Amino acid sequence: MKKIKLTEATLTRIIERVVLEQEKDKAMEQLSLLFKRKKDGEDVDKEIKDLLLNNPHLKALQGAITSKGKEEIKKV
């Protein structure tokens, strides 16, 4: 079996990456639950807006919002 040596810096990067992935998954789960609640008729537009605008892991999704969607977010 091949042995590899991990430096403290490499181990730190790995741990940070795992933590960021977990946070991203949690944010996506929150967004999914909000959309499910919206589908069920609840008024969660403000919560969705806040999550999209304030969560750094969901910033990439803002580019996928249509111009109509951006206008709706501004209204909420």
N, CA, C and O atoms as CSV, one atom per row, in Angstrom:
chain,resi,resn,atom,element,x,y,z
A,1,MET,N,N,0.841,-1.167,0.000
A,1,MET,CA,C,0.000,0.000,0.000
A,1,MET,C,C,0.898,1.245,0.000
A,1,MET,O,O,1.898,1.318,0.714
A,2,LYS,N,N,0.515,2.189,-0.801
A,2,LYS,CA,C,1.290,3.413,-0.914
A,2,LYS,C,C,0.943,4.362,0.239
A,2,LYS,O,O,-0.226,4.583,0.553
A,3,LYS,N,N,1.976,4.906,0.848
A,3,LYS,CA,C,1.782,5.851,1.944
A,3,LYS,C,C,1.958,7.261,1.403
A,3,LYS,O,O,2.838,7.534,0.586
A,4,ILE,N,N,1.089,8.154,1.886
A,4,ILE,CA,C,1.243,9.565,1.534
A,4,ILE,C,C,1.352,10.360,2.821
A,4,ILE,O,O,0.783,9.998,3.851
A,5,LYS,N,N,2.086,11.433,2.739
A,5,LYS,CA,C,2.229,12.297,3.901
A,5,LYS,C,C,1.372,13.535,3.691
A,5,LYS,O,O,1.418,14.174,2.640
A,6,LEU,N,N,0.595,13.857,4.707
A,6,LEU,CA,C,-0.244,15.046,4.655
A,6,LEU,C,C,0.357,16.117,5.548
A,6,LEU,O,O,0.686,15.874,6.709
A,7,THR,N,N,0.491,17.292,4.987
A,7,THR,CA,C,0.953,18.403,5.812
A,7,THR,C,C,-0.252,18.991,6.544
A,7,THR,O,O,-1.400,18.711,6.200
A,8,GLU,N,N,0.018,19.785,7.526
A,8,GLU,CA,C,-1.054,20.431,8.265
A,8,GLU,C,C,-1.872,21.326,7.342
A,8,GLU,O,O,-3.096,21.386,7.462
A,9,ALA,N,N,-1.211,22.017,6.429
A,9,ALA,CA,C,-1.903,22.907,5.498
A,9,ALA,C,C,-2.841,22.120,4.582
A,9,ALA,O,O,-3.966,22.548,4.328
A,10,THR,N,N,-2.383,20.981,4.091
A,10,THR,CA,C,-3.212,20.155,3.220
A,10,THR,C,C,-4.421,19.616,3.975
A,10,THR,O,O,-5.537,19.622,3.454
A,11,LEU,N,N,-4.206,19.163,5.171
A,11,LEU,CA,C,-5.292,18.654,5.989
A,11,LEU,C,C,-6.311,19.757,6.298
A,11,LEU,O,O,-7.518,19.514,6.289
A,12,THR,N,N,-5.825,20.948,6.566
A,12,THR,CA,C,-6.699,22.094,6.828
A,12,THR,C,C,-7.560,22.393,5.610
A,12,THR,O,O,-8.760,22.631,5.741
A,13,ARG,N,N,-6.949,22.383,4.412
A,13,ARG,CA,C,-7.704,22.639,3.181
A,13,ARG,C,C,-8.787,21.584,2.968
A,13,ARG,O,O,-9.903,21.906,2.561
A,14,ILE,N,N,-8.456,20.332,3.242
A,14,ILE,CA,C,-9.427,19.255,3.079
A,14,ILE,C,C,-10.610,19.449,4.025
A,14,ILE,O,O,-11.765,19.323,3.620
A,15,ILE,N,N,-10.317,19.751,5.260
A,15,ILE,CA,C,-11.376,19.951,6.262
A,15,ILE,C,C,-12.249,21.142,5.882
A,15,ILE,O,O,-13.474,21.060,5.969
A,16,GLU,N,N,-11.634,22.250,5.463
A,16,GLU,CA,C,-12.403,23.432,5.069
A,16,GLU,C,C,-13.310,23.115,3.885
A,16,GLU,O,O,-14.456,23.562,3.834
A,17,ARG,N,N,-12.797,22.351,2.948
A,17,ARG,CA,C,-13.598,21.988,1.776
A,17,ARG,C,C,-14.791,21.127,2.171
A,17,ARG,O,O,-15.895,21.329,1.667
A,18,VAL,N,N,-14.579,20.180,3.060
A,18,VAL,CA,C,-15.677,19.325,3.523
A,18,VAL,C,C,-16.738,20.158,4.236
A,18,VAL,O,O,-17.933,19.971,4.007
A,19,VAL,N,N,-16.312,21.062,5.087
A,19,VAL,CA,C,-17.243,21.918,5.815
A,19,VAL,C,C,-18.044,22.786,4.839
A,19,VAL,O,O,-19.259,22.916,4.990
A,20,LEU,N,N,-17.383,23.379,3.846
A,20,LEU,CA,C,-18.077,24.204,2.861
A,20,LEU,C,C,-19.099,23.386,2.073
A,20,LEU,O,O,-20.199,23.866,1.800
A,21,GLU,N,N,-18.749,22.170,1.712
A,21,GLU,CA,C,-19.689,21.306,0.988
A,21,GLU,C,C,-20.909,20.988,1.848
A,21,GLU,O,O,-22.035,20.965,1.350
A,22,GLN,N,N,-20.685,20.742,3.139
A,22,GLN,CA,C,-21.799,20.462,4.034
A,22,GLN,C,C,-22.705,21.685,4.172
A,22,GLN,O,O,-23.929,21.553,4.180
A,23,GLU,N,N,-22.111,22.869,4.280
A,23,GLU,CA,C,-22.896,24.099,4.384
A,23,GLU,C,C,-23.697,24.337,3.106
A,23,GLU,O,O,-24.851,24.762,3.160
A,24,LYS,N,N,-23.082,24.062,1.959
A,24,LYS,CA,C,-23.774,24.224,0.681
A,24,LYS,C,C,-24.953,23.259,0.592
A,24,LYS,O,O,-26.043,23.646,0.170
A,25,ASP,N,N,-24.740,22.015,0.984
A,25,ASP,CA,C,-25.826,21.032,0.966
A,25,ASP,C,C,-26.968,21.458,1.884
A,25,ASP,O,O,-28.140,21.303,1.541
A,26,LYS,N,N,-26.621,21.994,3.050
A,26,LYS,CA,C,-27.638,22.446,3.998
A,26,LYS,C,C,-28.436,23.611,3.413
A,26,LYS,O,O,-29.658,23.656,3.559
A,27,ALA,N,N,-27.762,24.549,2.756
A,27,ALA,CA,C,-28.437,25.694,2.140
A,27,ALA,C,C,-29.377,25.232,1.026
A,27,ALA,O,O,-30.492,25.738,0.897
A,28,MET,N,N,-28.921,24.273,0.228
A,28,MET,CA,C,-29.770,23.757,-0.851
A,28,MET,C,C,-30.987,23.032,-0.279
A,28,MET,O,O,-32.082,23.121,-0.834
A,29,GLU,N,N,-30.801,22.328,0.813
A,29,GLU,CA,C,-31.919,21.644,1.472
A,29,GLU,C,C,-32.931,22.659,1.997
A,29,GLU,O,O,-34.138,22.463,1.858
A,30,GLN,N,N,-32.442,23.744,2.601
A,30,GLN,CA,C,-33.331,24.798,3.092
A,30,GLN,C,C,-34.134,25.392,1.941
A,30,GLN,O,O,-35.341,25.598,2.060
A,31,LEU,N,N,-33.462,25.666,0.830
A,31,LEU,CA,C,-34.134,26.240,-0.330
A,31,LEU,C,C,-35.182,25.267,-0.871
A,31,LEU,O,O,-36.284,25.677,-1.234
A,32,SER,N,N,-34.842,24.002,-0.923
A,32,SER,CA,C,-35.776,22.983,-1.401
A,32,SER,C,C,-37.020,22.925,-0.510
A,32,SER,O,O,-38.143,22.829,-1.006
A,33,LEU,N,N,-36.813,22.984,0.794
A,33,LEU,CA,C,-37.948,22.958,1.721
A,33,LEU,C,C,-38.830,24.193,1.566
A,33,LEU,O,O,-40.054,24.104,1.651
A,34,LEU,N,N,-38.202,25.343,1.338
A,34,LEU,CA,C,-38.981,26.565,1.136
A,34,LEU,C,C,-39.826,26.476,-0.135
A,34,LEU,O,O,-40.986,26.888,-0.142
A,35,PHE,N,N,-39.243,25.940,-1.207
A,35,PHE,CA,C,-40.011,25.796,-2.440
A,35,PHE,C,C,-41.154,24.791,-2.268
A,35,PHE,O,O,-42.222,24.959,-2.857
A,36,LYS,N,N,-40.933,23.758,-1.470
A,36,LYS,CA,C,-42.000,22.794,-1.195
A,36,LYS,C,C,-43.126,23.472,-0.427
A,36,LYS,O,O,-44.302,23.274,-0.732
A,37,ARG,N,N,-42.761,24.275,0.571
A,37,ARG,CA,C,-43.781,25.011,1.335
A,37,ARG,C,C,-44.540,25.976,0.437
A,37,ARG,O,O,-45.752,26.138,0.578
A,38,LYS,N,N,-43.820,26.625,-0.499
A,38,LYS,CA,C,-44.467,27.554,-1.430
A,38,LYS,C,C,-45.456,26.799,-2.317
A,38,LYS,O,O,-46.558,27.280,-2.577
A,39,LYS,N,N,-45.058,25.623,-2.774
A,39,LYS,CA,C,-45.931,24.806,-3.605
A,39,LYS,C,C,-47.199,24.402,-2.842
A,39,LYS,O,O,-48.272,24.269,-3.430
A,40,ASP,N,N,-47.059,24.212,-1.538
A,40,ASP,CA,C,-48.198,23.845,-0.701
A,40,ASP,C,C,-49.078,25.037,-0.352
A,40,ASP,O,O,-50.071,24.892,0.362
A,41,GLY,N,N,-48.717,26.222,-0.855
A,41,GLY,CA,C,-49.571,27.400,-0.678
A,41,GLY,C,C,-49.118,28.382,0.379
A,41,GLY,O,O,-49.781,29.400,0.580
A,42,GLU,N,N,-48.030,28.124,1.054
A,42,GLU,CA,C,-47.554,29.059,2.076
A,42,GLU,C,C,-46.888,30.268,1.423
A,42,GLU,O,O,-46.327,30.166,0.332
A,43,ASP,N,N,-46.957,31.394,2.093
A,43,ASP,CA,C,-46.311,32.603,1.598
A,43,ASP,C,C,-44.893,32.668,2.178
A,43,ASP,O,O,-44.691,33.154,3.291
A,44,VAL,N,N,-43.925,32.176,1.416
A,44,VAL,CA,C,-42.546,32.120,1.882
A,44,VAL,C,C,-41.608,32.929,0.979
A,44,VAL,O,O,-40.392,32.737,1.004
A,45,ASP,N,N,-42.184,33.834,0.184
A,45,ASP,CA,C,-41.374,34.600,-0.766
A,45,ASP,C,C,-40.253,35.372,-0.081
A,45,ASP,O,O,-39.124,35.402,-0.570
A,46,LYS,N,N,-40.567,35.997,1.055
A,46,LYS,CA,C,-39.538,36.773,1.761
A,46,LYS,C,C,-38.423,35.856,2.274
A,46,LYS,O,O,-37.248,36.217,2.214
A,47,GLU,N,N,-38.781,34.691,2.771
A,47,GLU,CA,C,-37.775,33.747,3.262
A,47,GLU,C,C,-36.873,33.260,2.132
A,47,GLU,O,O,-35.662,33.127,2.310
A,48,ILE,N,N,-37.469,32.993,0.963
A,48,ILE,CA,C,-36.681,32.559,-0.194
A,48,ILE,C,C,-35.734,33.671,-0.613
A,48,ILE,O,O,-34.558,33.428,-0.880
A,49,LYS,N,N,-36.250,34.888,-0.670
A,49,LYS,CA,C,-35.424,36.045,-1.047
A,49,LYS,C,C,-34.254,36.202,-0.080
A,49,LYS,O,O,-33.108,36.359,-0.501
A,50,ASP,N,N,-34.546,36.160,1.201
A,50,ASP,CA,C,-33.487,36.321,2.207
A,50,ASP,C,C,-32.428,35.223,2.085
A,50,ASP,O,O,-31.231,35.493,2.183
A,51,LEU,N,N,-32.874,33.999,1.872
A,51,LEU,CA,C,-31.937,32.890,1.738
A,51,LEU,C,C,-31.055,33.069,0.510
A,51,LEU,O,O,-29.842,32.871,0.581
A,52,LEU,N,N,-31.658,33.442,-0.616
A,52,LEU,CA,C,-30.888,33.617,-1.855
A,52,LEU,C,C,-29.900,34.775,-1.764
A,52,LEU,O,O,-28.779,34.686,-2.265
A,53,LEU,N,N,-30.323,35.858,-1.123
A,53,LEU,CA,C,-29.473,37.050,-1.075
A,53,LEU,C,C,-28.406,36.996,0.018
A,53,LEU,O,O,-27.349,37.612,-0.120
A,54,ASN,N,N,-28.670,36.272,1.088
A,54,ASN,CA,C,-27.770,36.321,2.233
A,54,ASN,C,C,-26.878,35.092,2.408
A,54,ASN,O,O,-25.933,35.121,3.196
A,55,ASN,N,N,-27.168,34.030,1.690
A,55,ASN,CA,C,-26.365,32.824,1.853
A,55,ASN,C,C,-25.279,32.787,0.783
A,55,ASN,O,O,-25.593,32.708,-0.405
A,56,PRO,N,N,-24.020,32.841,1.176
A,56,PRO,CA,C,-22.934,32.881,0.187
A,56,PRO,C,C,-22.868,31.626,-0.684
A,56,PRO,O,O,-22.312,31.671,-1.782
A,57,HIS,N,N,-23.415,30.528,-0.225
A,57,HIS,CA,C,-23.365,29.287,-0.988
A,57,HIS,C,C,-24.397,29.263,-2.110
A,57,HIS,O,O,-24.329,28.421,-3.005
A,58,LEU,N,N,-25.346,30.183,-2.060
A,58,LEU,CA,C,-26.389,30.225,-3.085
A,58,LEU,C,C,-26.219,31.408,-4.040
A,58,LEU,O,O,-27.077,31.640,-4.891
A,59,LYS,N,N,-25.133,32.148,-3.911
A,59,LYS,CA,C,-24.890,33.301,-4.782
A,59,LYS,C,C,-24.883,32.893,-6.252
A,59,LYS,O,O,-25.342,33.657,-7.101
A,60,ALA,N,N,-24.378,31.721,-6.565
A,60,ALA,CA,C,-24.307,31.274,-7.959
A,60,ALA,C,C,-25.703,31.128,-8.563
A,60,ALA,O,O,-25.872,31.284,-9.772
A,61,LEU,N,N,-26.692,30.833,-7.740
A,61,LEU,CA,C,-28.052,30.689,-8.247
A,61,LEU,C,C,-28.656,32.017,-8.675
A,61,LEU,O,O,-29.588,32.038,-9.479
A,62,GLN,N,N,-28.145,33.119,-8.157
A,62,GLN,CA,C,-28.695,34.420,-8.513
A,62,GLN,C,C,-28.544,34.701,-10.000
A,62,GLN,O,O,-29.371,35.400,-10.586
A,63,GLY,N,N,-27.496,34.163,-10.615
A,63,GLY,CA,C,-27.299,34.351,-12.046
A,63,GLY,C,C,-28.336,33.619,-12.873
A,63,GLY,O,O,-28.543,33.957,-14.039
A,64,ALA,N,N,-28.987,32.631,-12.303
A,64,ALA,CA,C,-29.988,31.857,-13.028
A,64,ALA,C,C,-31.383,32.457,-12.928
A,64,ALA,O,O,-32.310,31.980,-13.582
A,65,ILE,N,N,-31.539,33.486,-12.125
A,65,ILE,CA,C,-32.850,34.102,-11.950
A,65,ILE,C,C,-33.153,34.967,-13.167
A,65,ILE,O,O,-32.311,35.751,-13.605
A,66,THR,N,N,-34.342,34.821,-13.702
A,66,THR,CA,C,-34.743,35.612,-14.857
A,66,THR,C,C,-34.967,37.061,-14.453
A,66,THR,O,O,-35.052,37.374,-13.265
A,67,SER,N,N,-35.061,37.941,-15.439
A,67,SER,CA,C,-35.294,39.355,-15.127
A,67,SER,C,C,-36.635,39.535,-14.421
A,67,SER,O,O,-36.762,40.384,-13.539
A,68,LYS,N,N,-37.635,38.742,-14.803
A,68,LYS,CA,C,-38.931,38.810,-14.116
A,68,LYS,C,C,-38.775,38.376,-12.656
A,68,LYS,O,O,-39.356,38.983,-11.757
A,69,GLY,N,N,-37.992,37.330,-12.429
A,69,GLY,CA,C,-37.741,36.868,-11.073
A,69,GLY,C,C,-37.014,37.910,-10.243
A,69,GLY,O,O,-37.327,38.098,-9.067
A,70,LYS,N,N,-36.038,38.596,-10.851
A,70,LYS,CA,C,-35.311,39.643,-10.138
A,70,LYS,C,C,-36.245,40.778,-9.729
A,70,LYS,O,O,-36.116,41.329,-8.635
A,71,GLU,N,N,-37.181,41.124,-10.603
A,71,GLU,CA,C,-38.152,42.165,-10.267
A,71,GLU,C,C,-39.038,41.723,-9.114
A,71,GLU,O,O,-39.354,42.516,-8.227
A,72,GLU,N,N,-39.437,40.464,-9.128
A,72,GLU,CA,C,-40.279,39.952,-8.049
A,72,GLU,C,C,-39.542,39.935,-6.729
A,72,GLU,O,O,-40.133,40.211,-5.686
A,73,ILE,N,N,-38.242,39.612,-6.759
A,73,ILE,CA,C,-37.449,39.605,-5.533
A,73,ILE,C,C,-37.341,41.013,-4.965
A,73,ILE,O,O,-37.395,41.196,-3.749
A,74,LYS,N,N,-37.190,42.002,-5.828
A,74,LYS,CA,C,-37.104,43.389,-5.368
A,74,LYS,C,C,-38.382,43.834,-4.686
A,74,LYS,O,O,-38.333,44.659,-3.773
A,75,LYS,N,N,-39.539,43.305,-5.110
A,75,LYS,CA,C,-40.823,43.684,-4.552
A,75,LYS,C,C,-41.036,43.137,-3.145
A,75,LYS,O,O,-41.698,43.764,-2.318
A,76,VAL,N,N,-40.470,41.963,-2.883
A,76,VAL,CA,C,-40.720,41.275,-1.596
A,76,VAL,C,C,-40.012,41.985,-0.468
A,76,VAL,O,O,-40.102,41.558,0.683
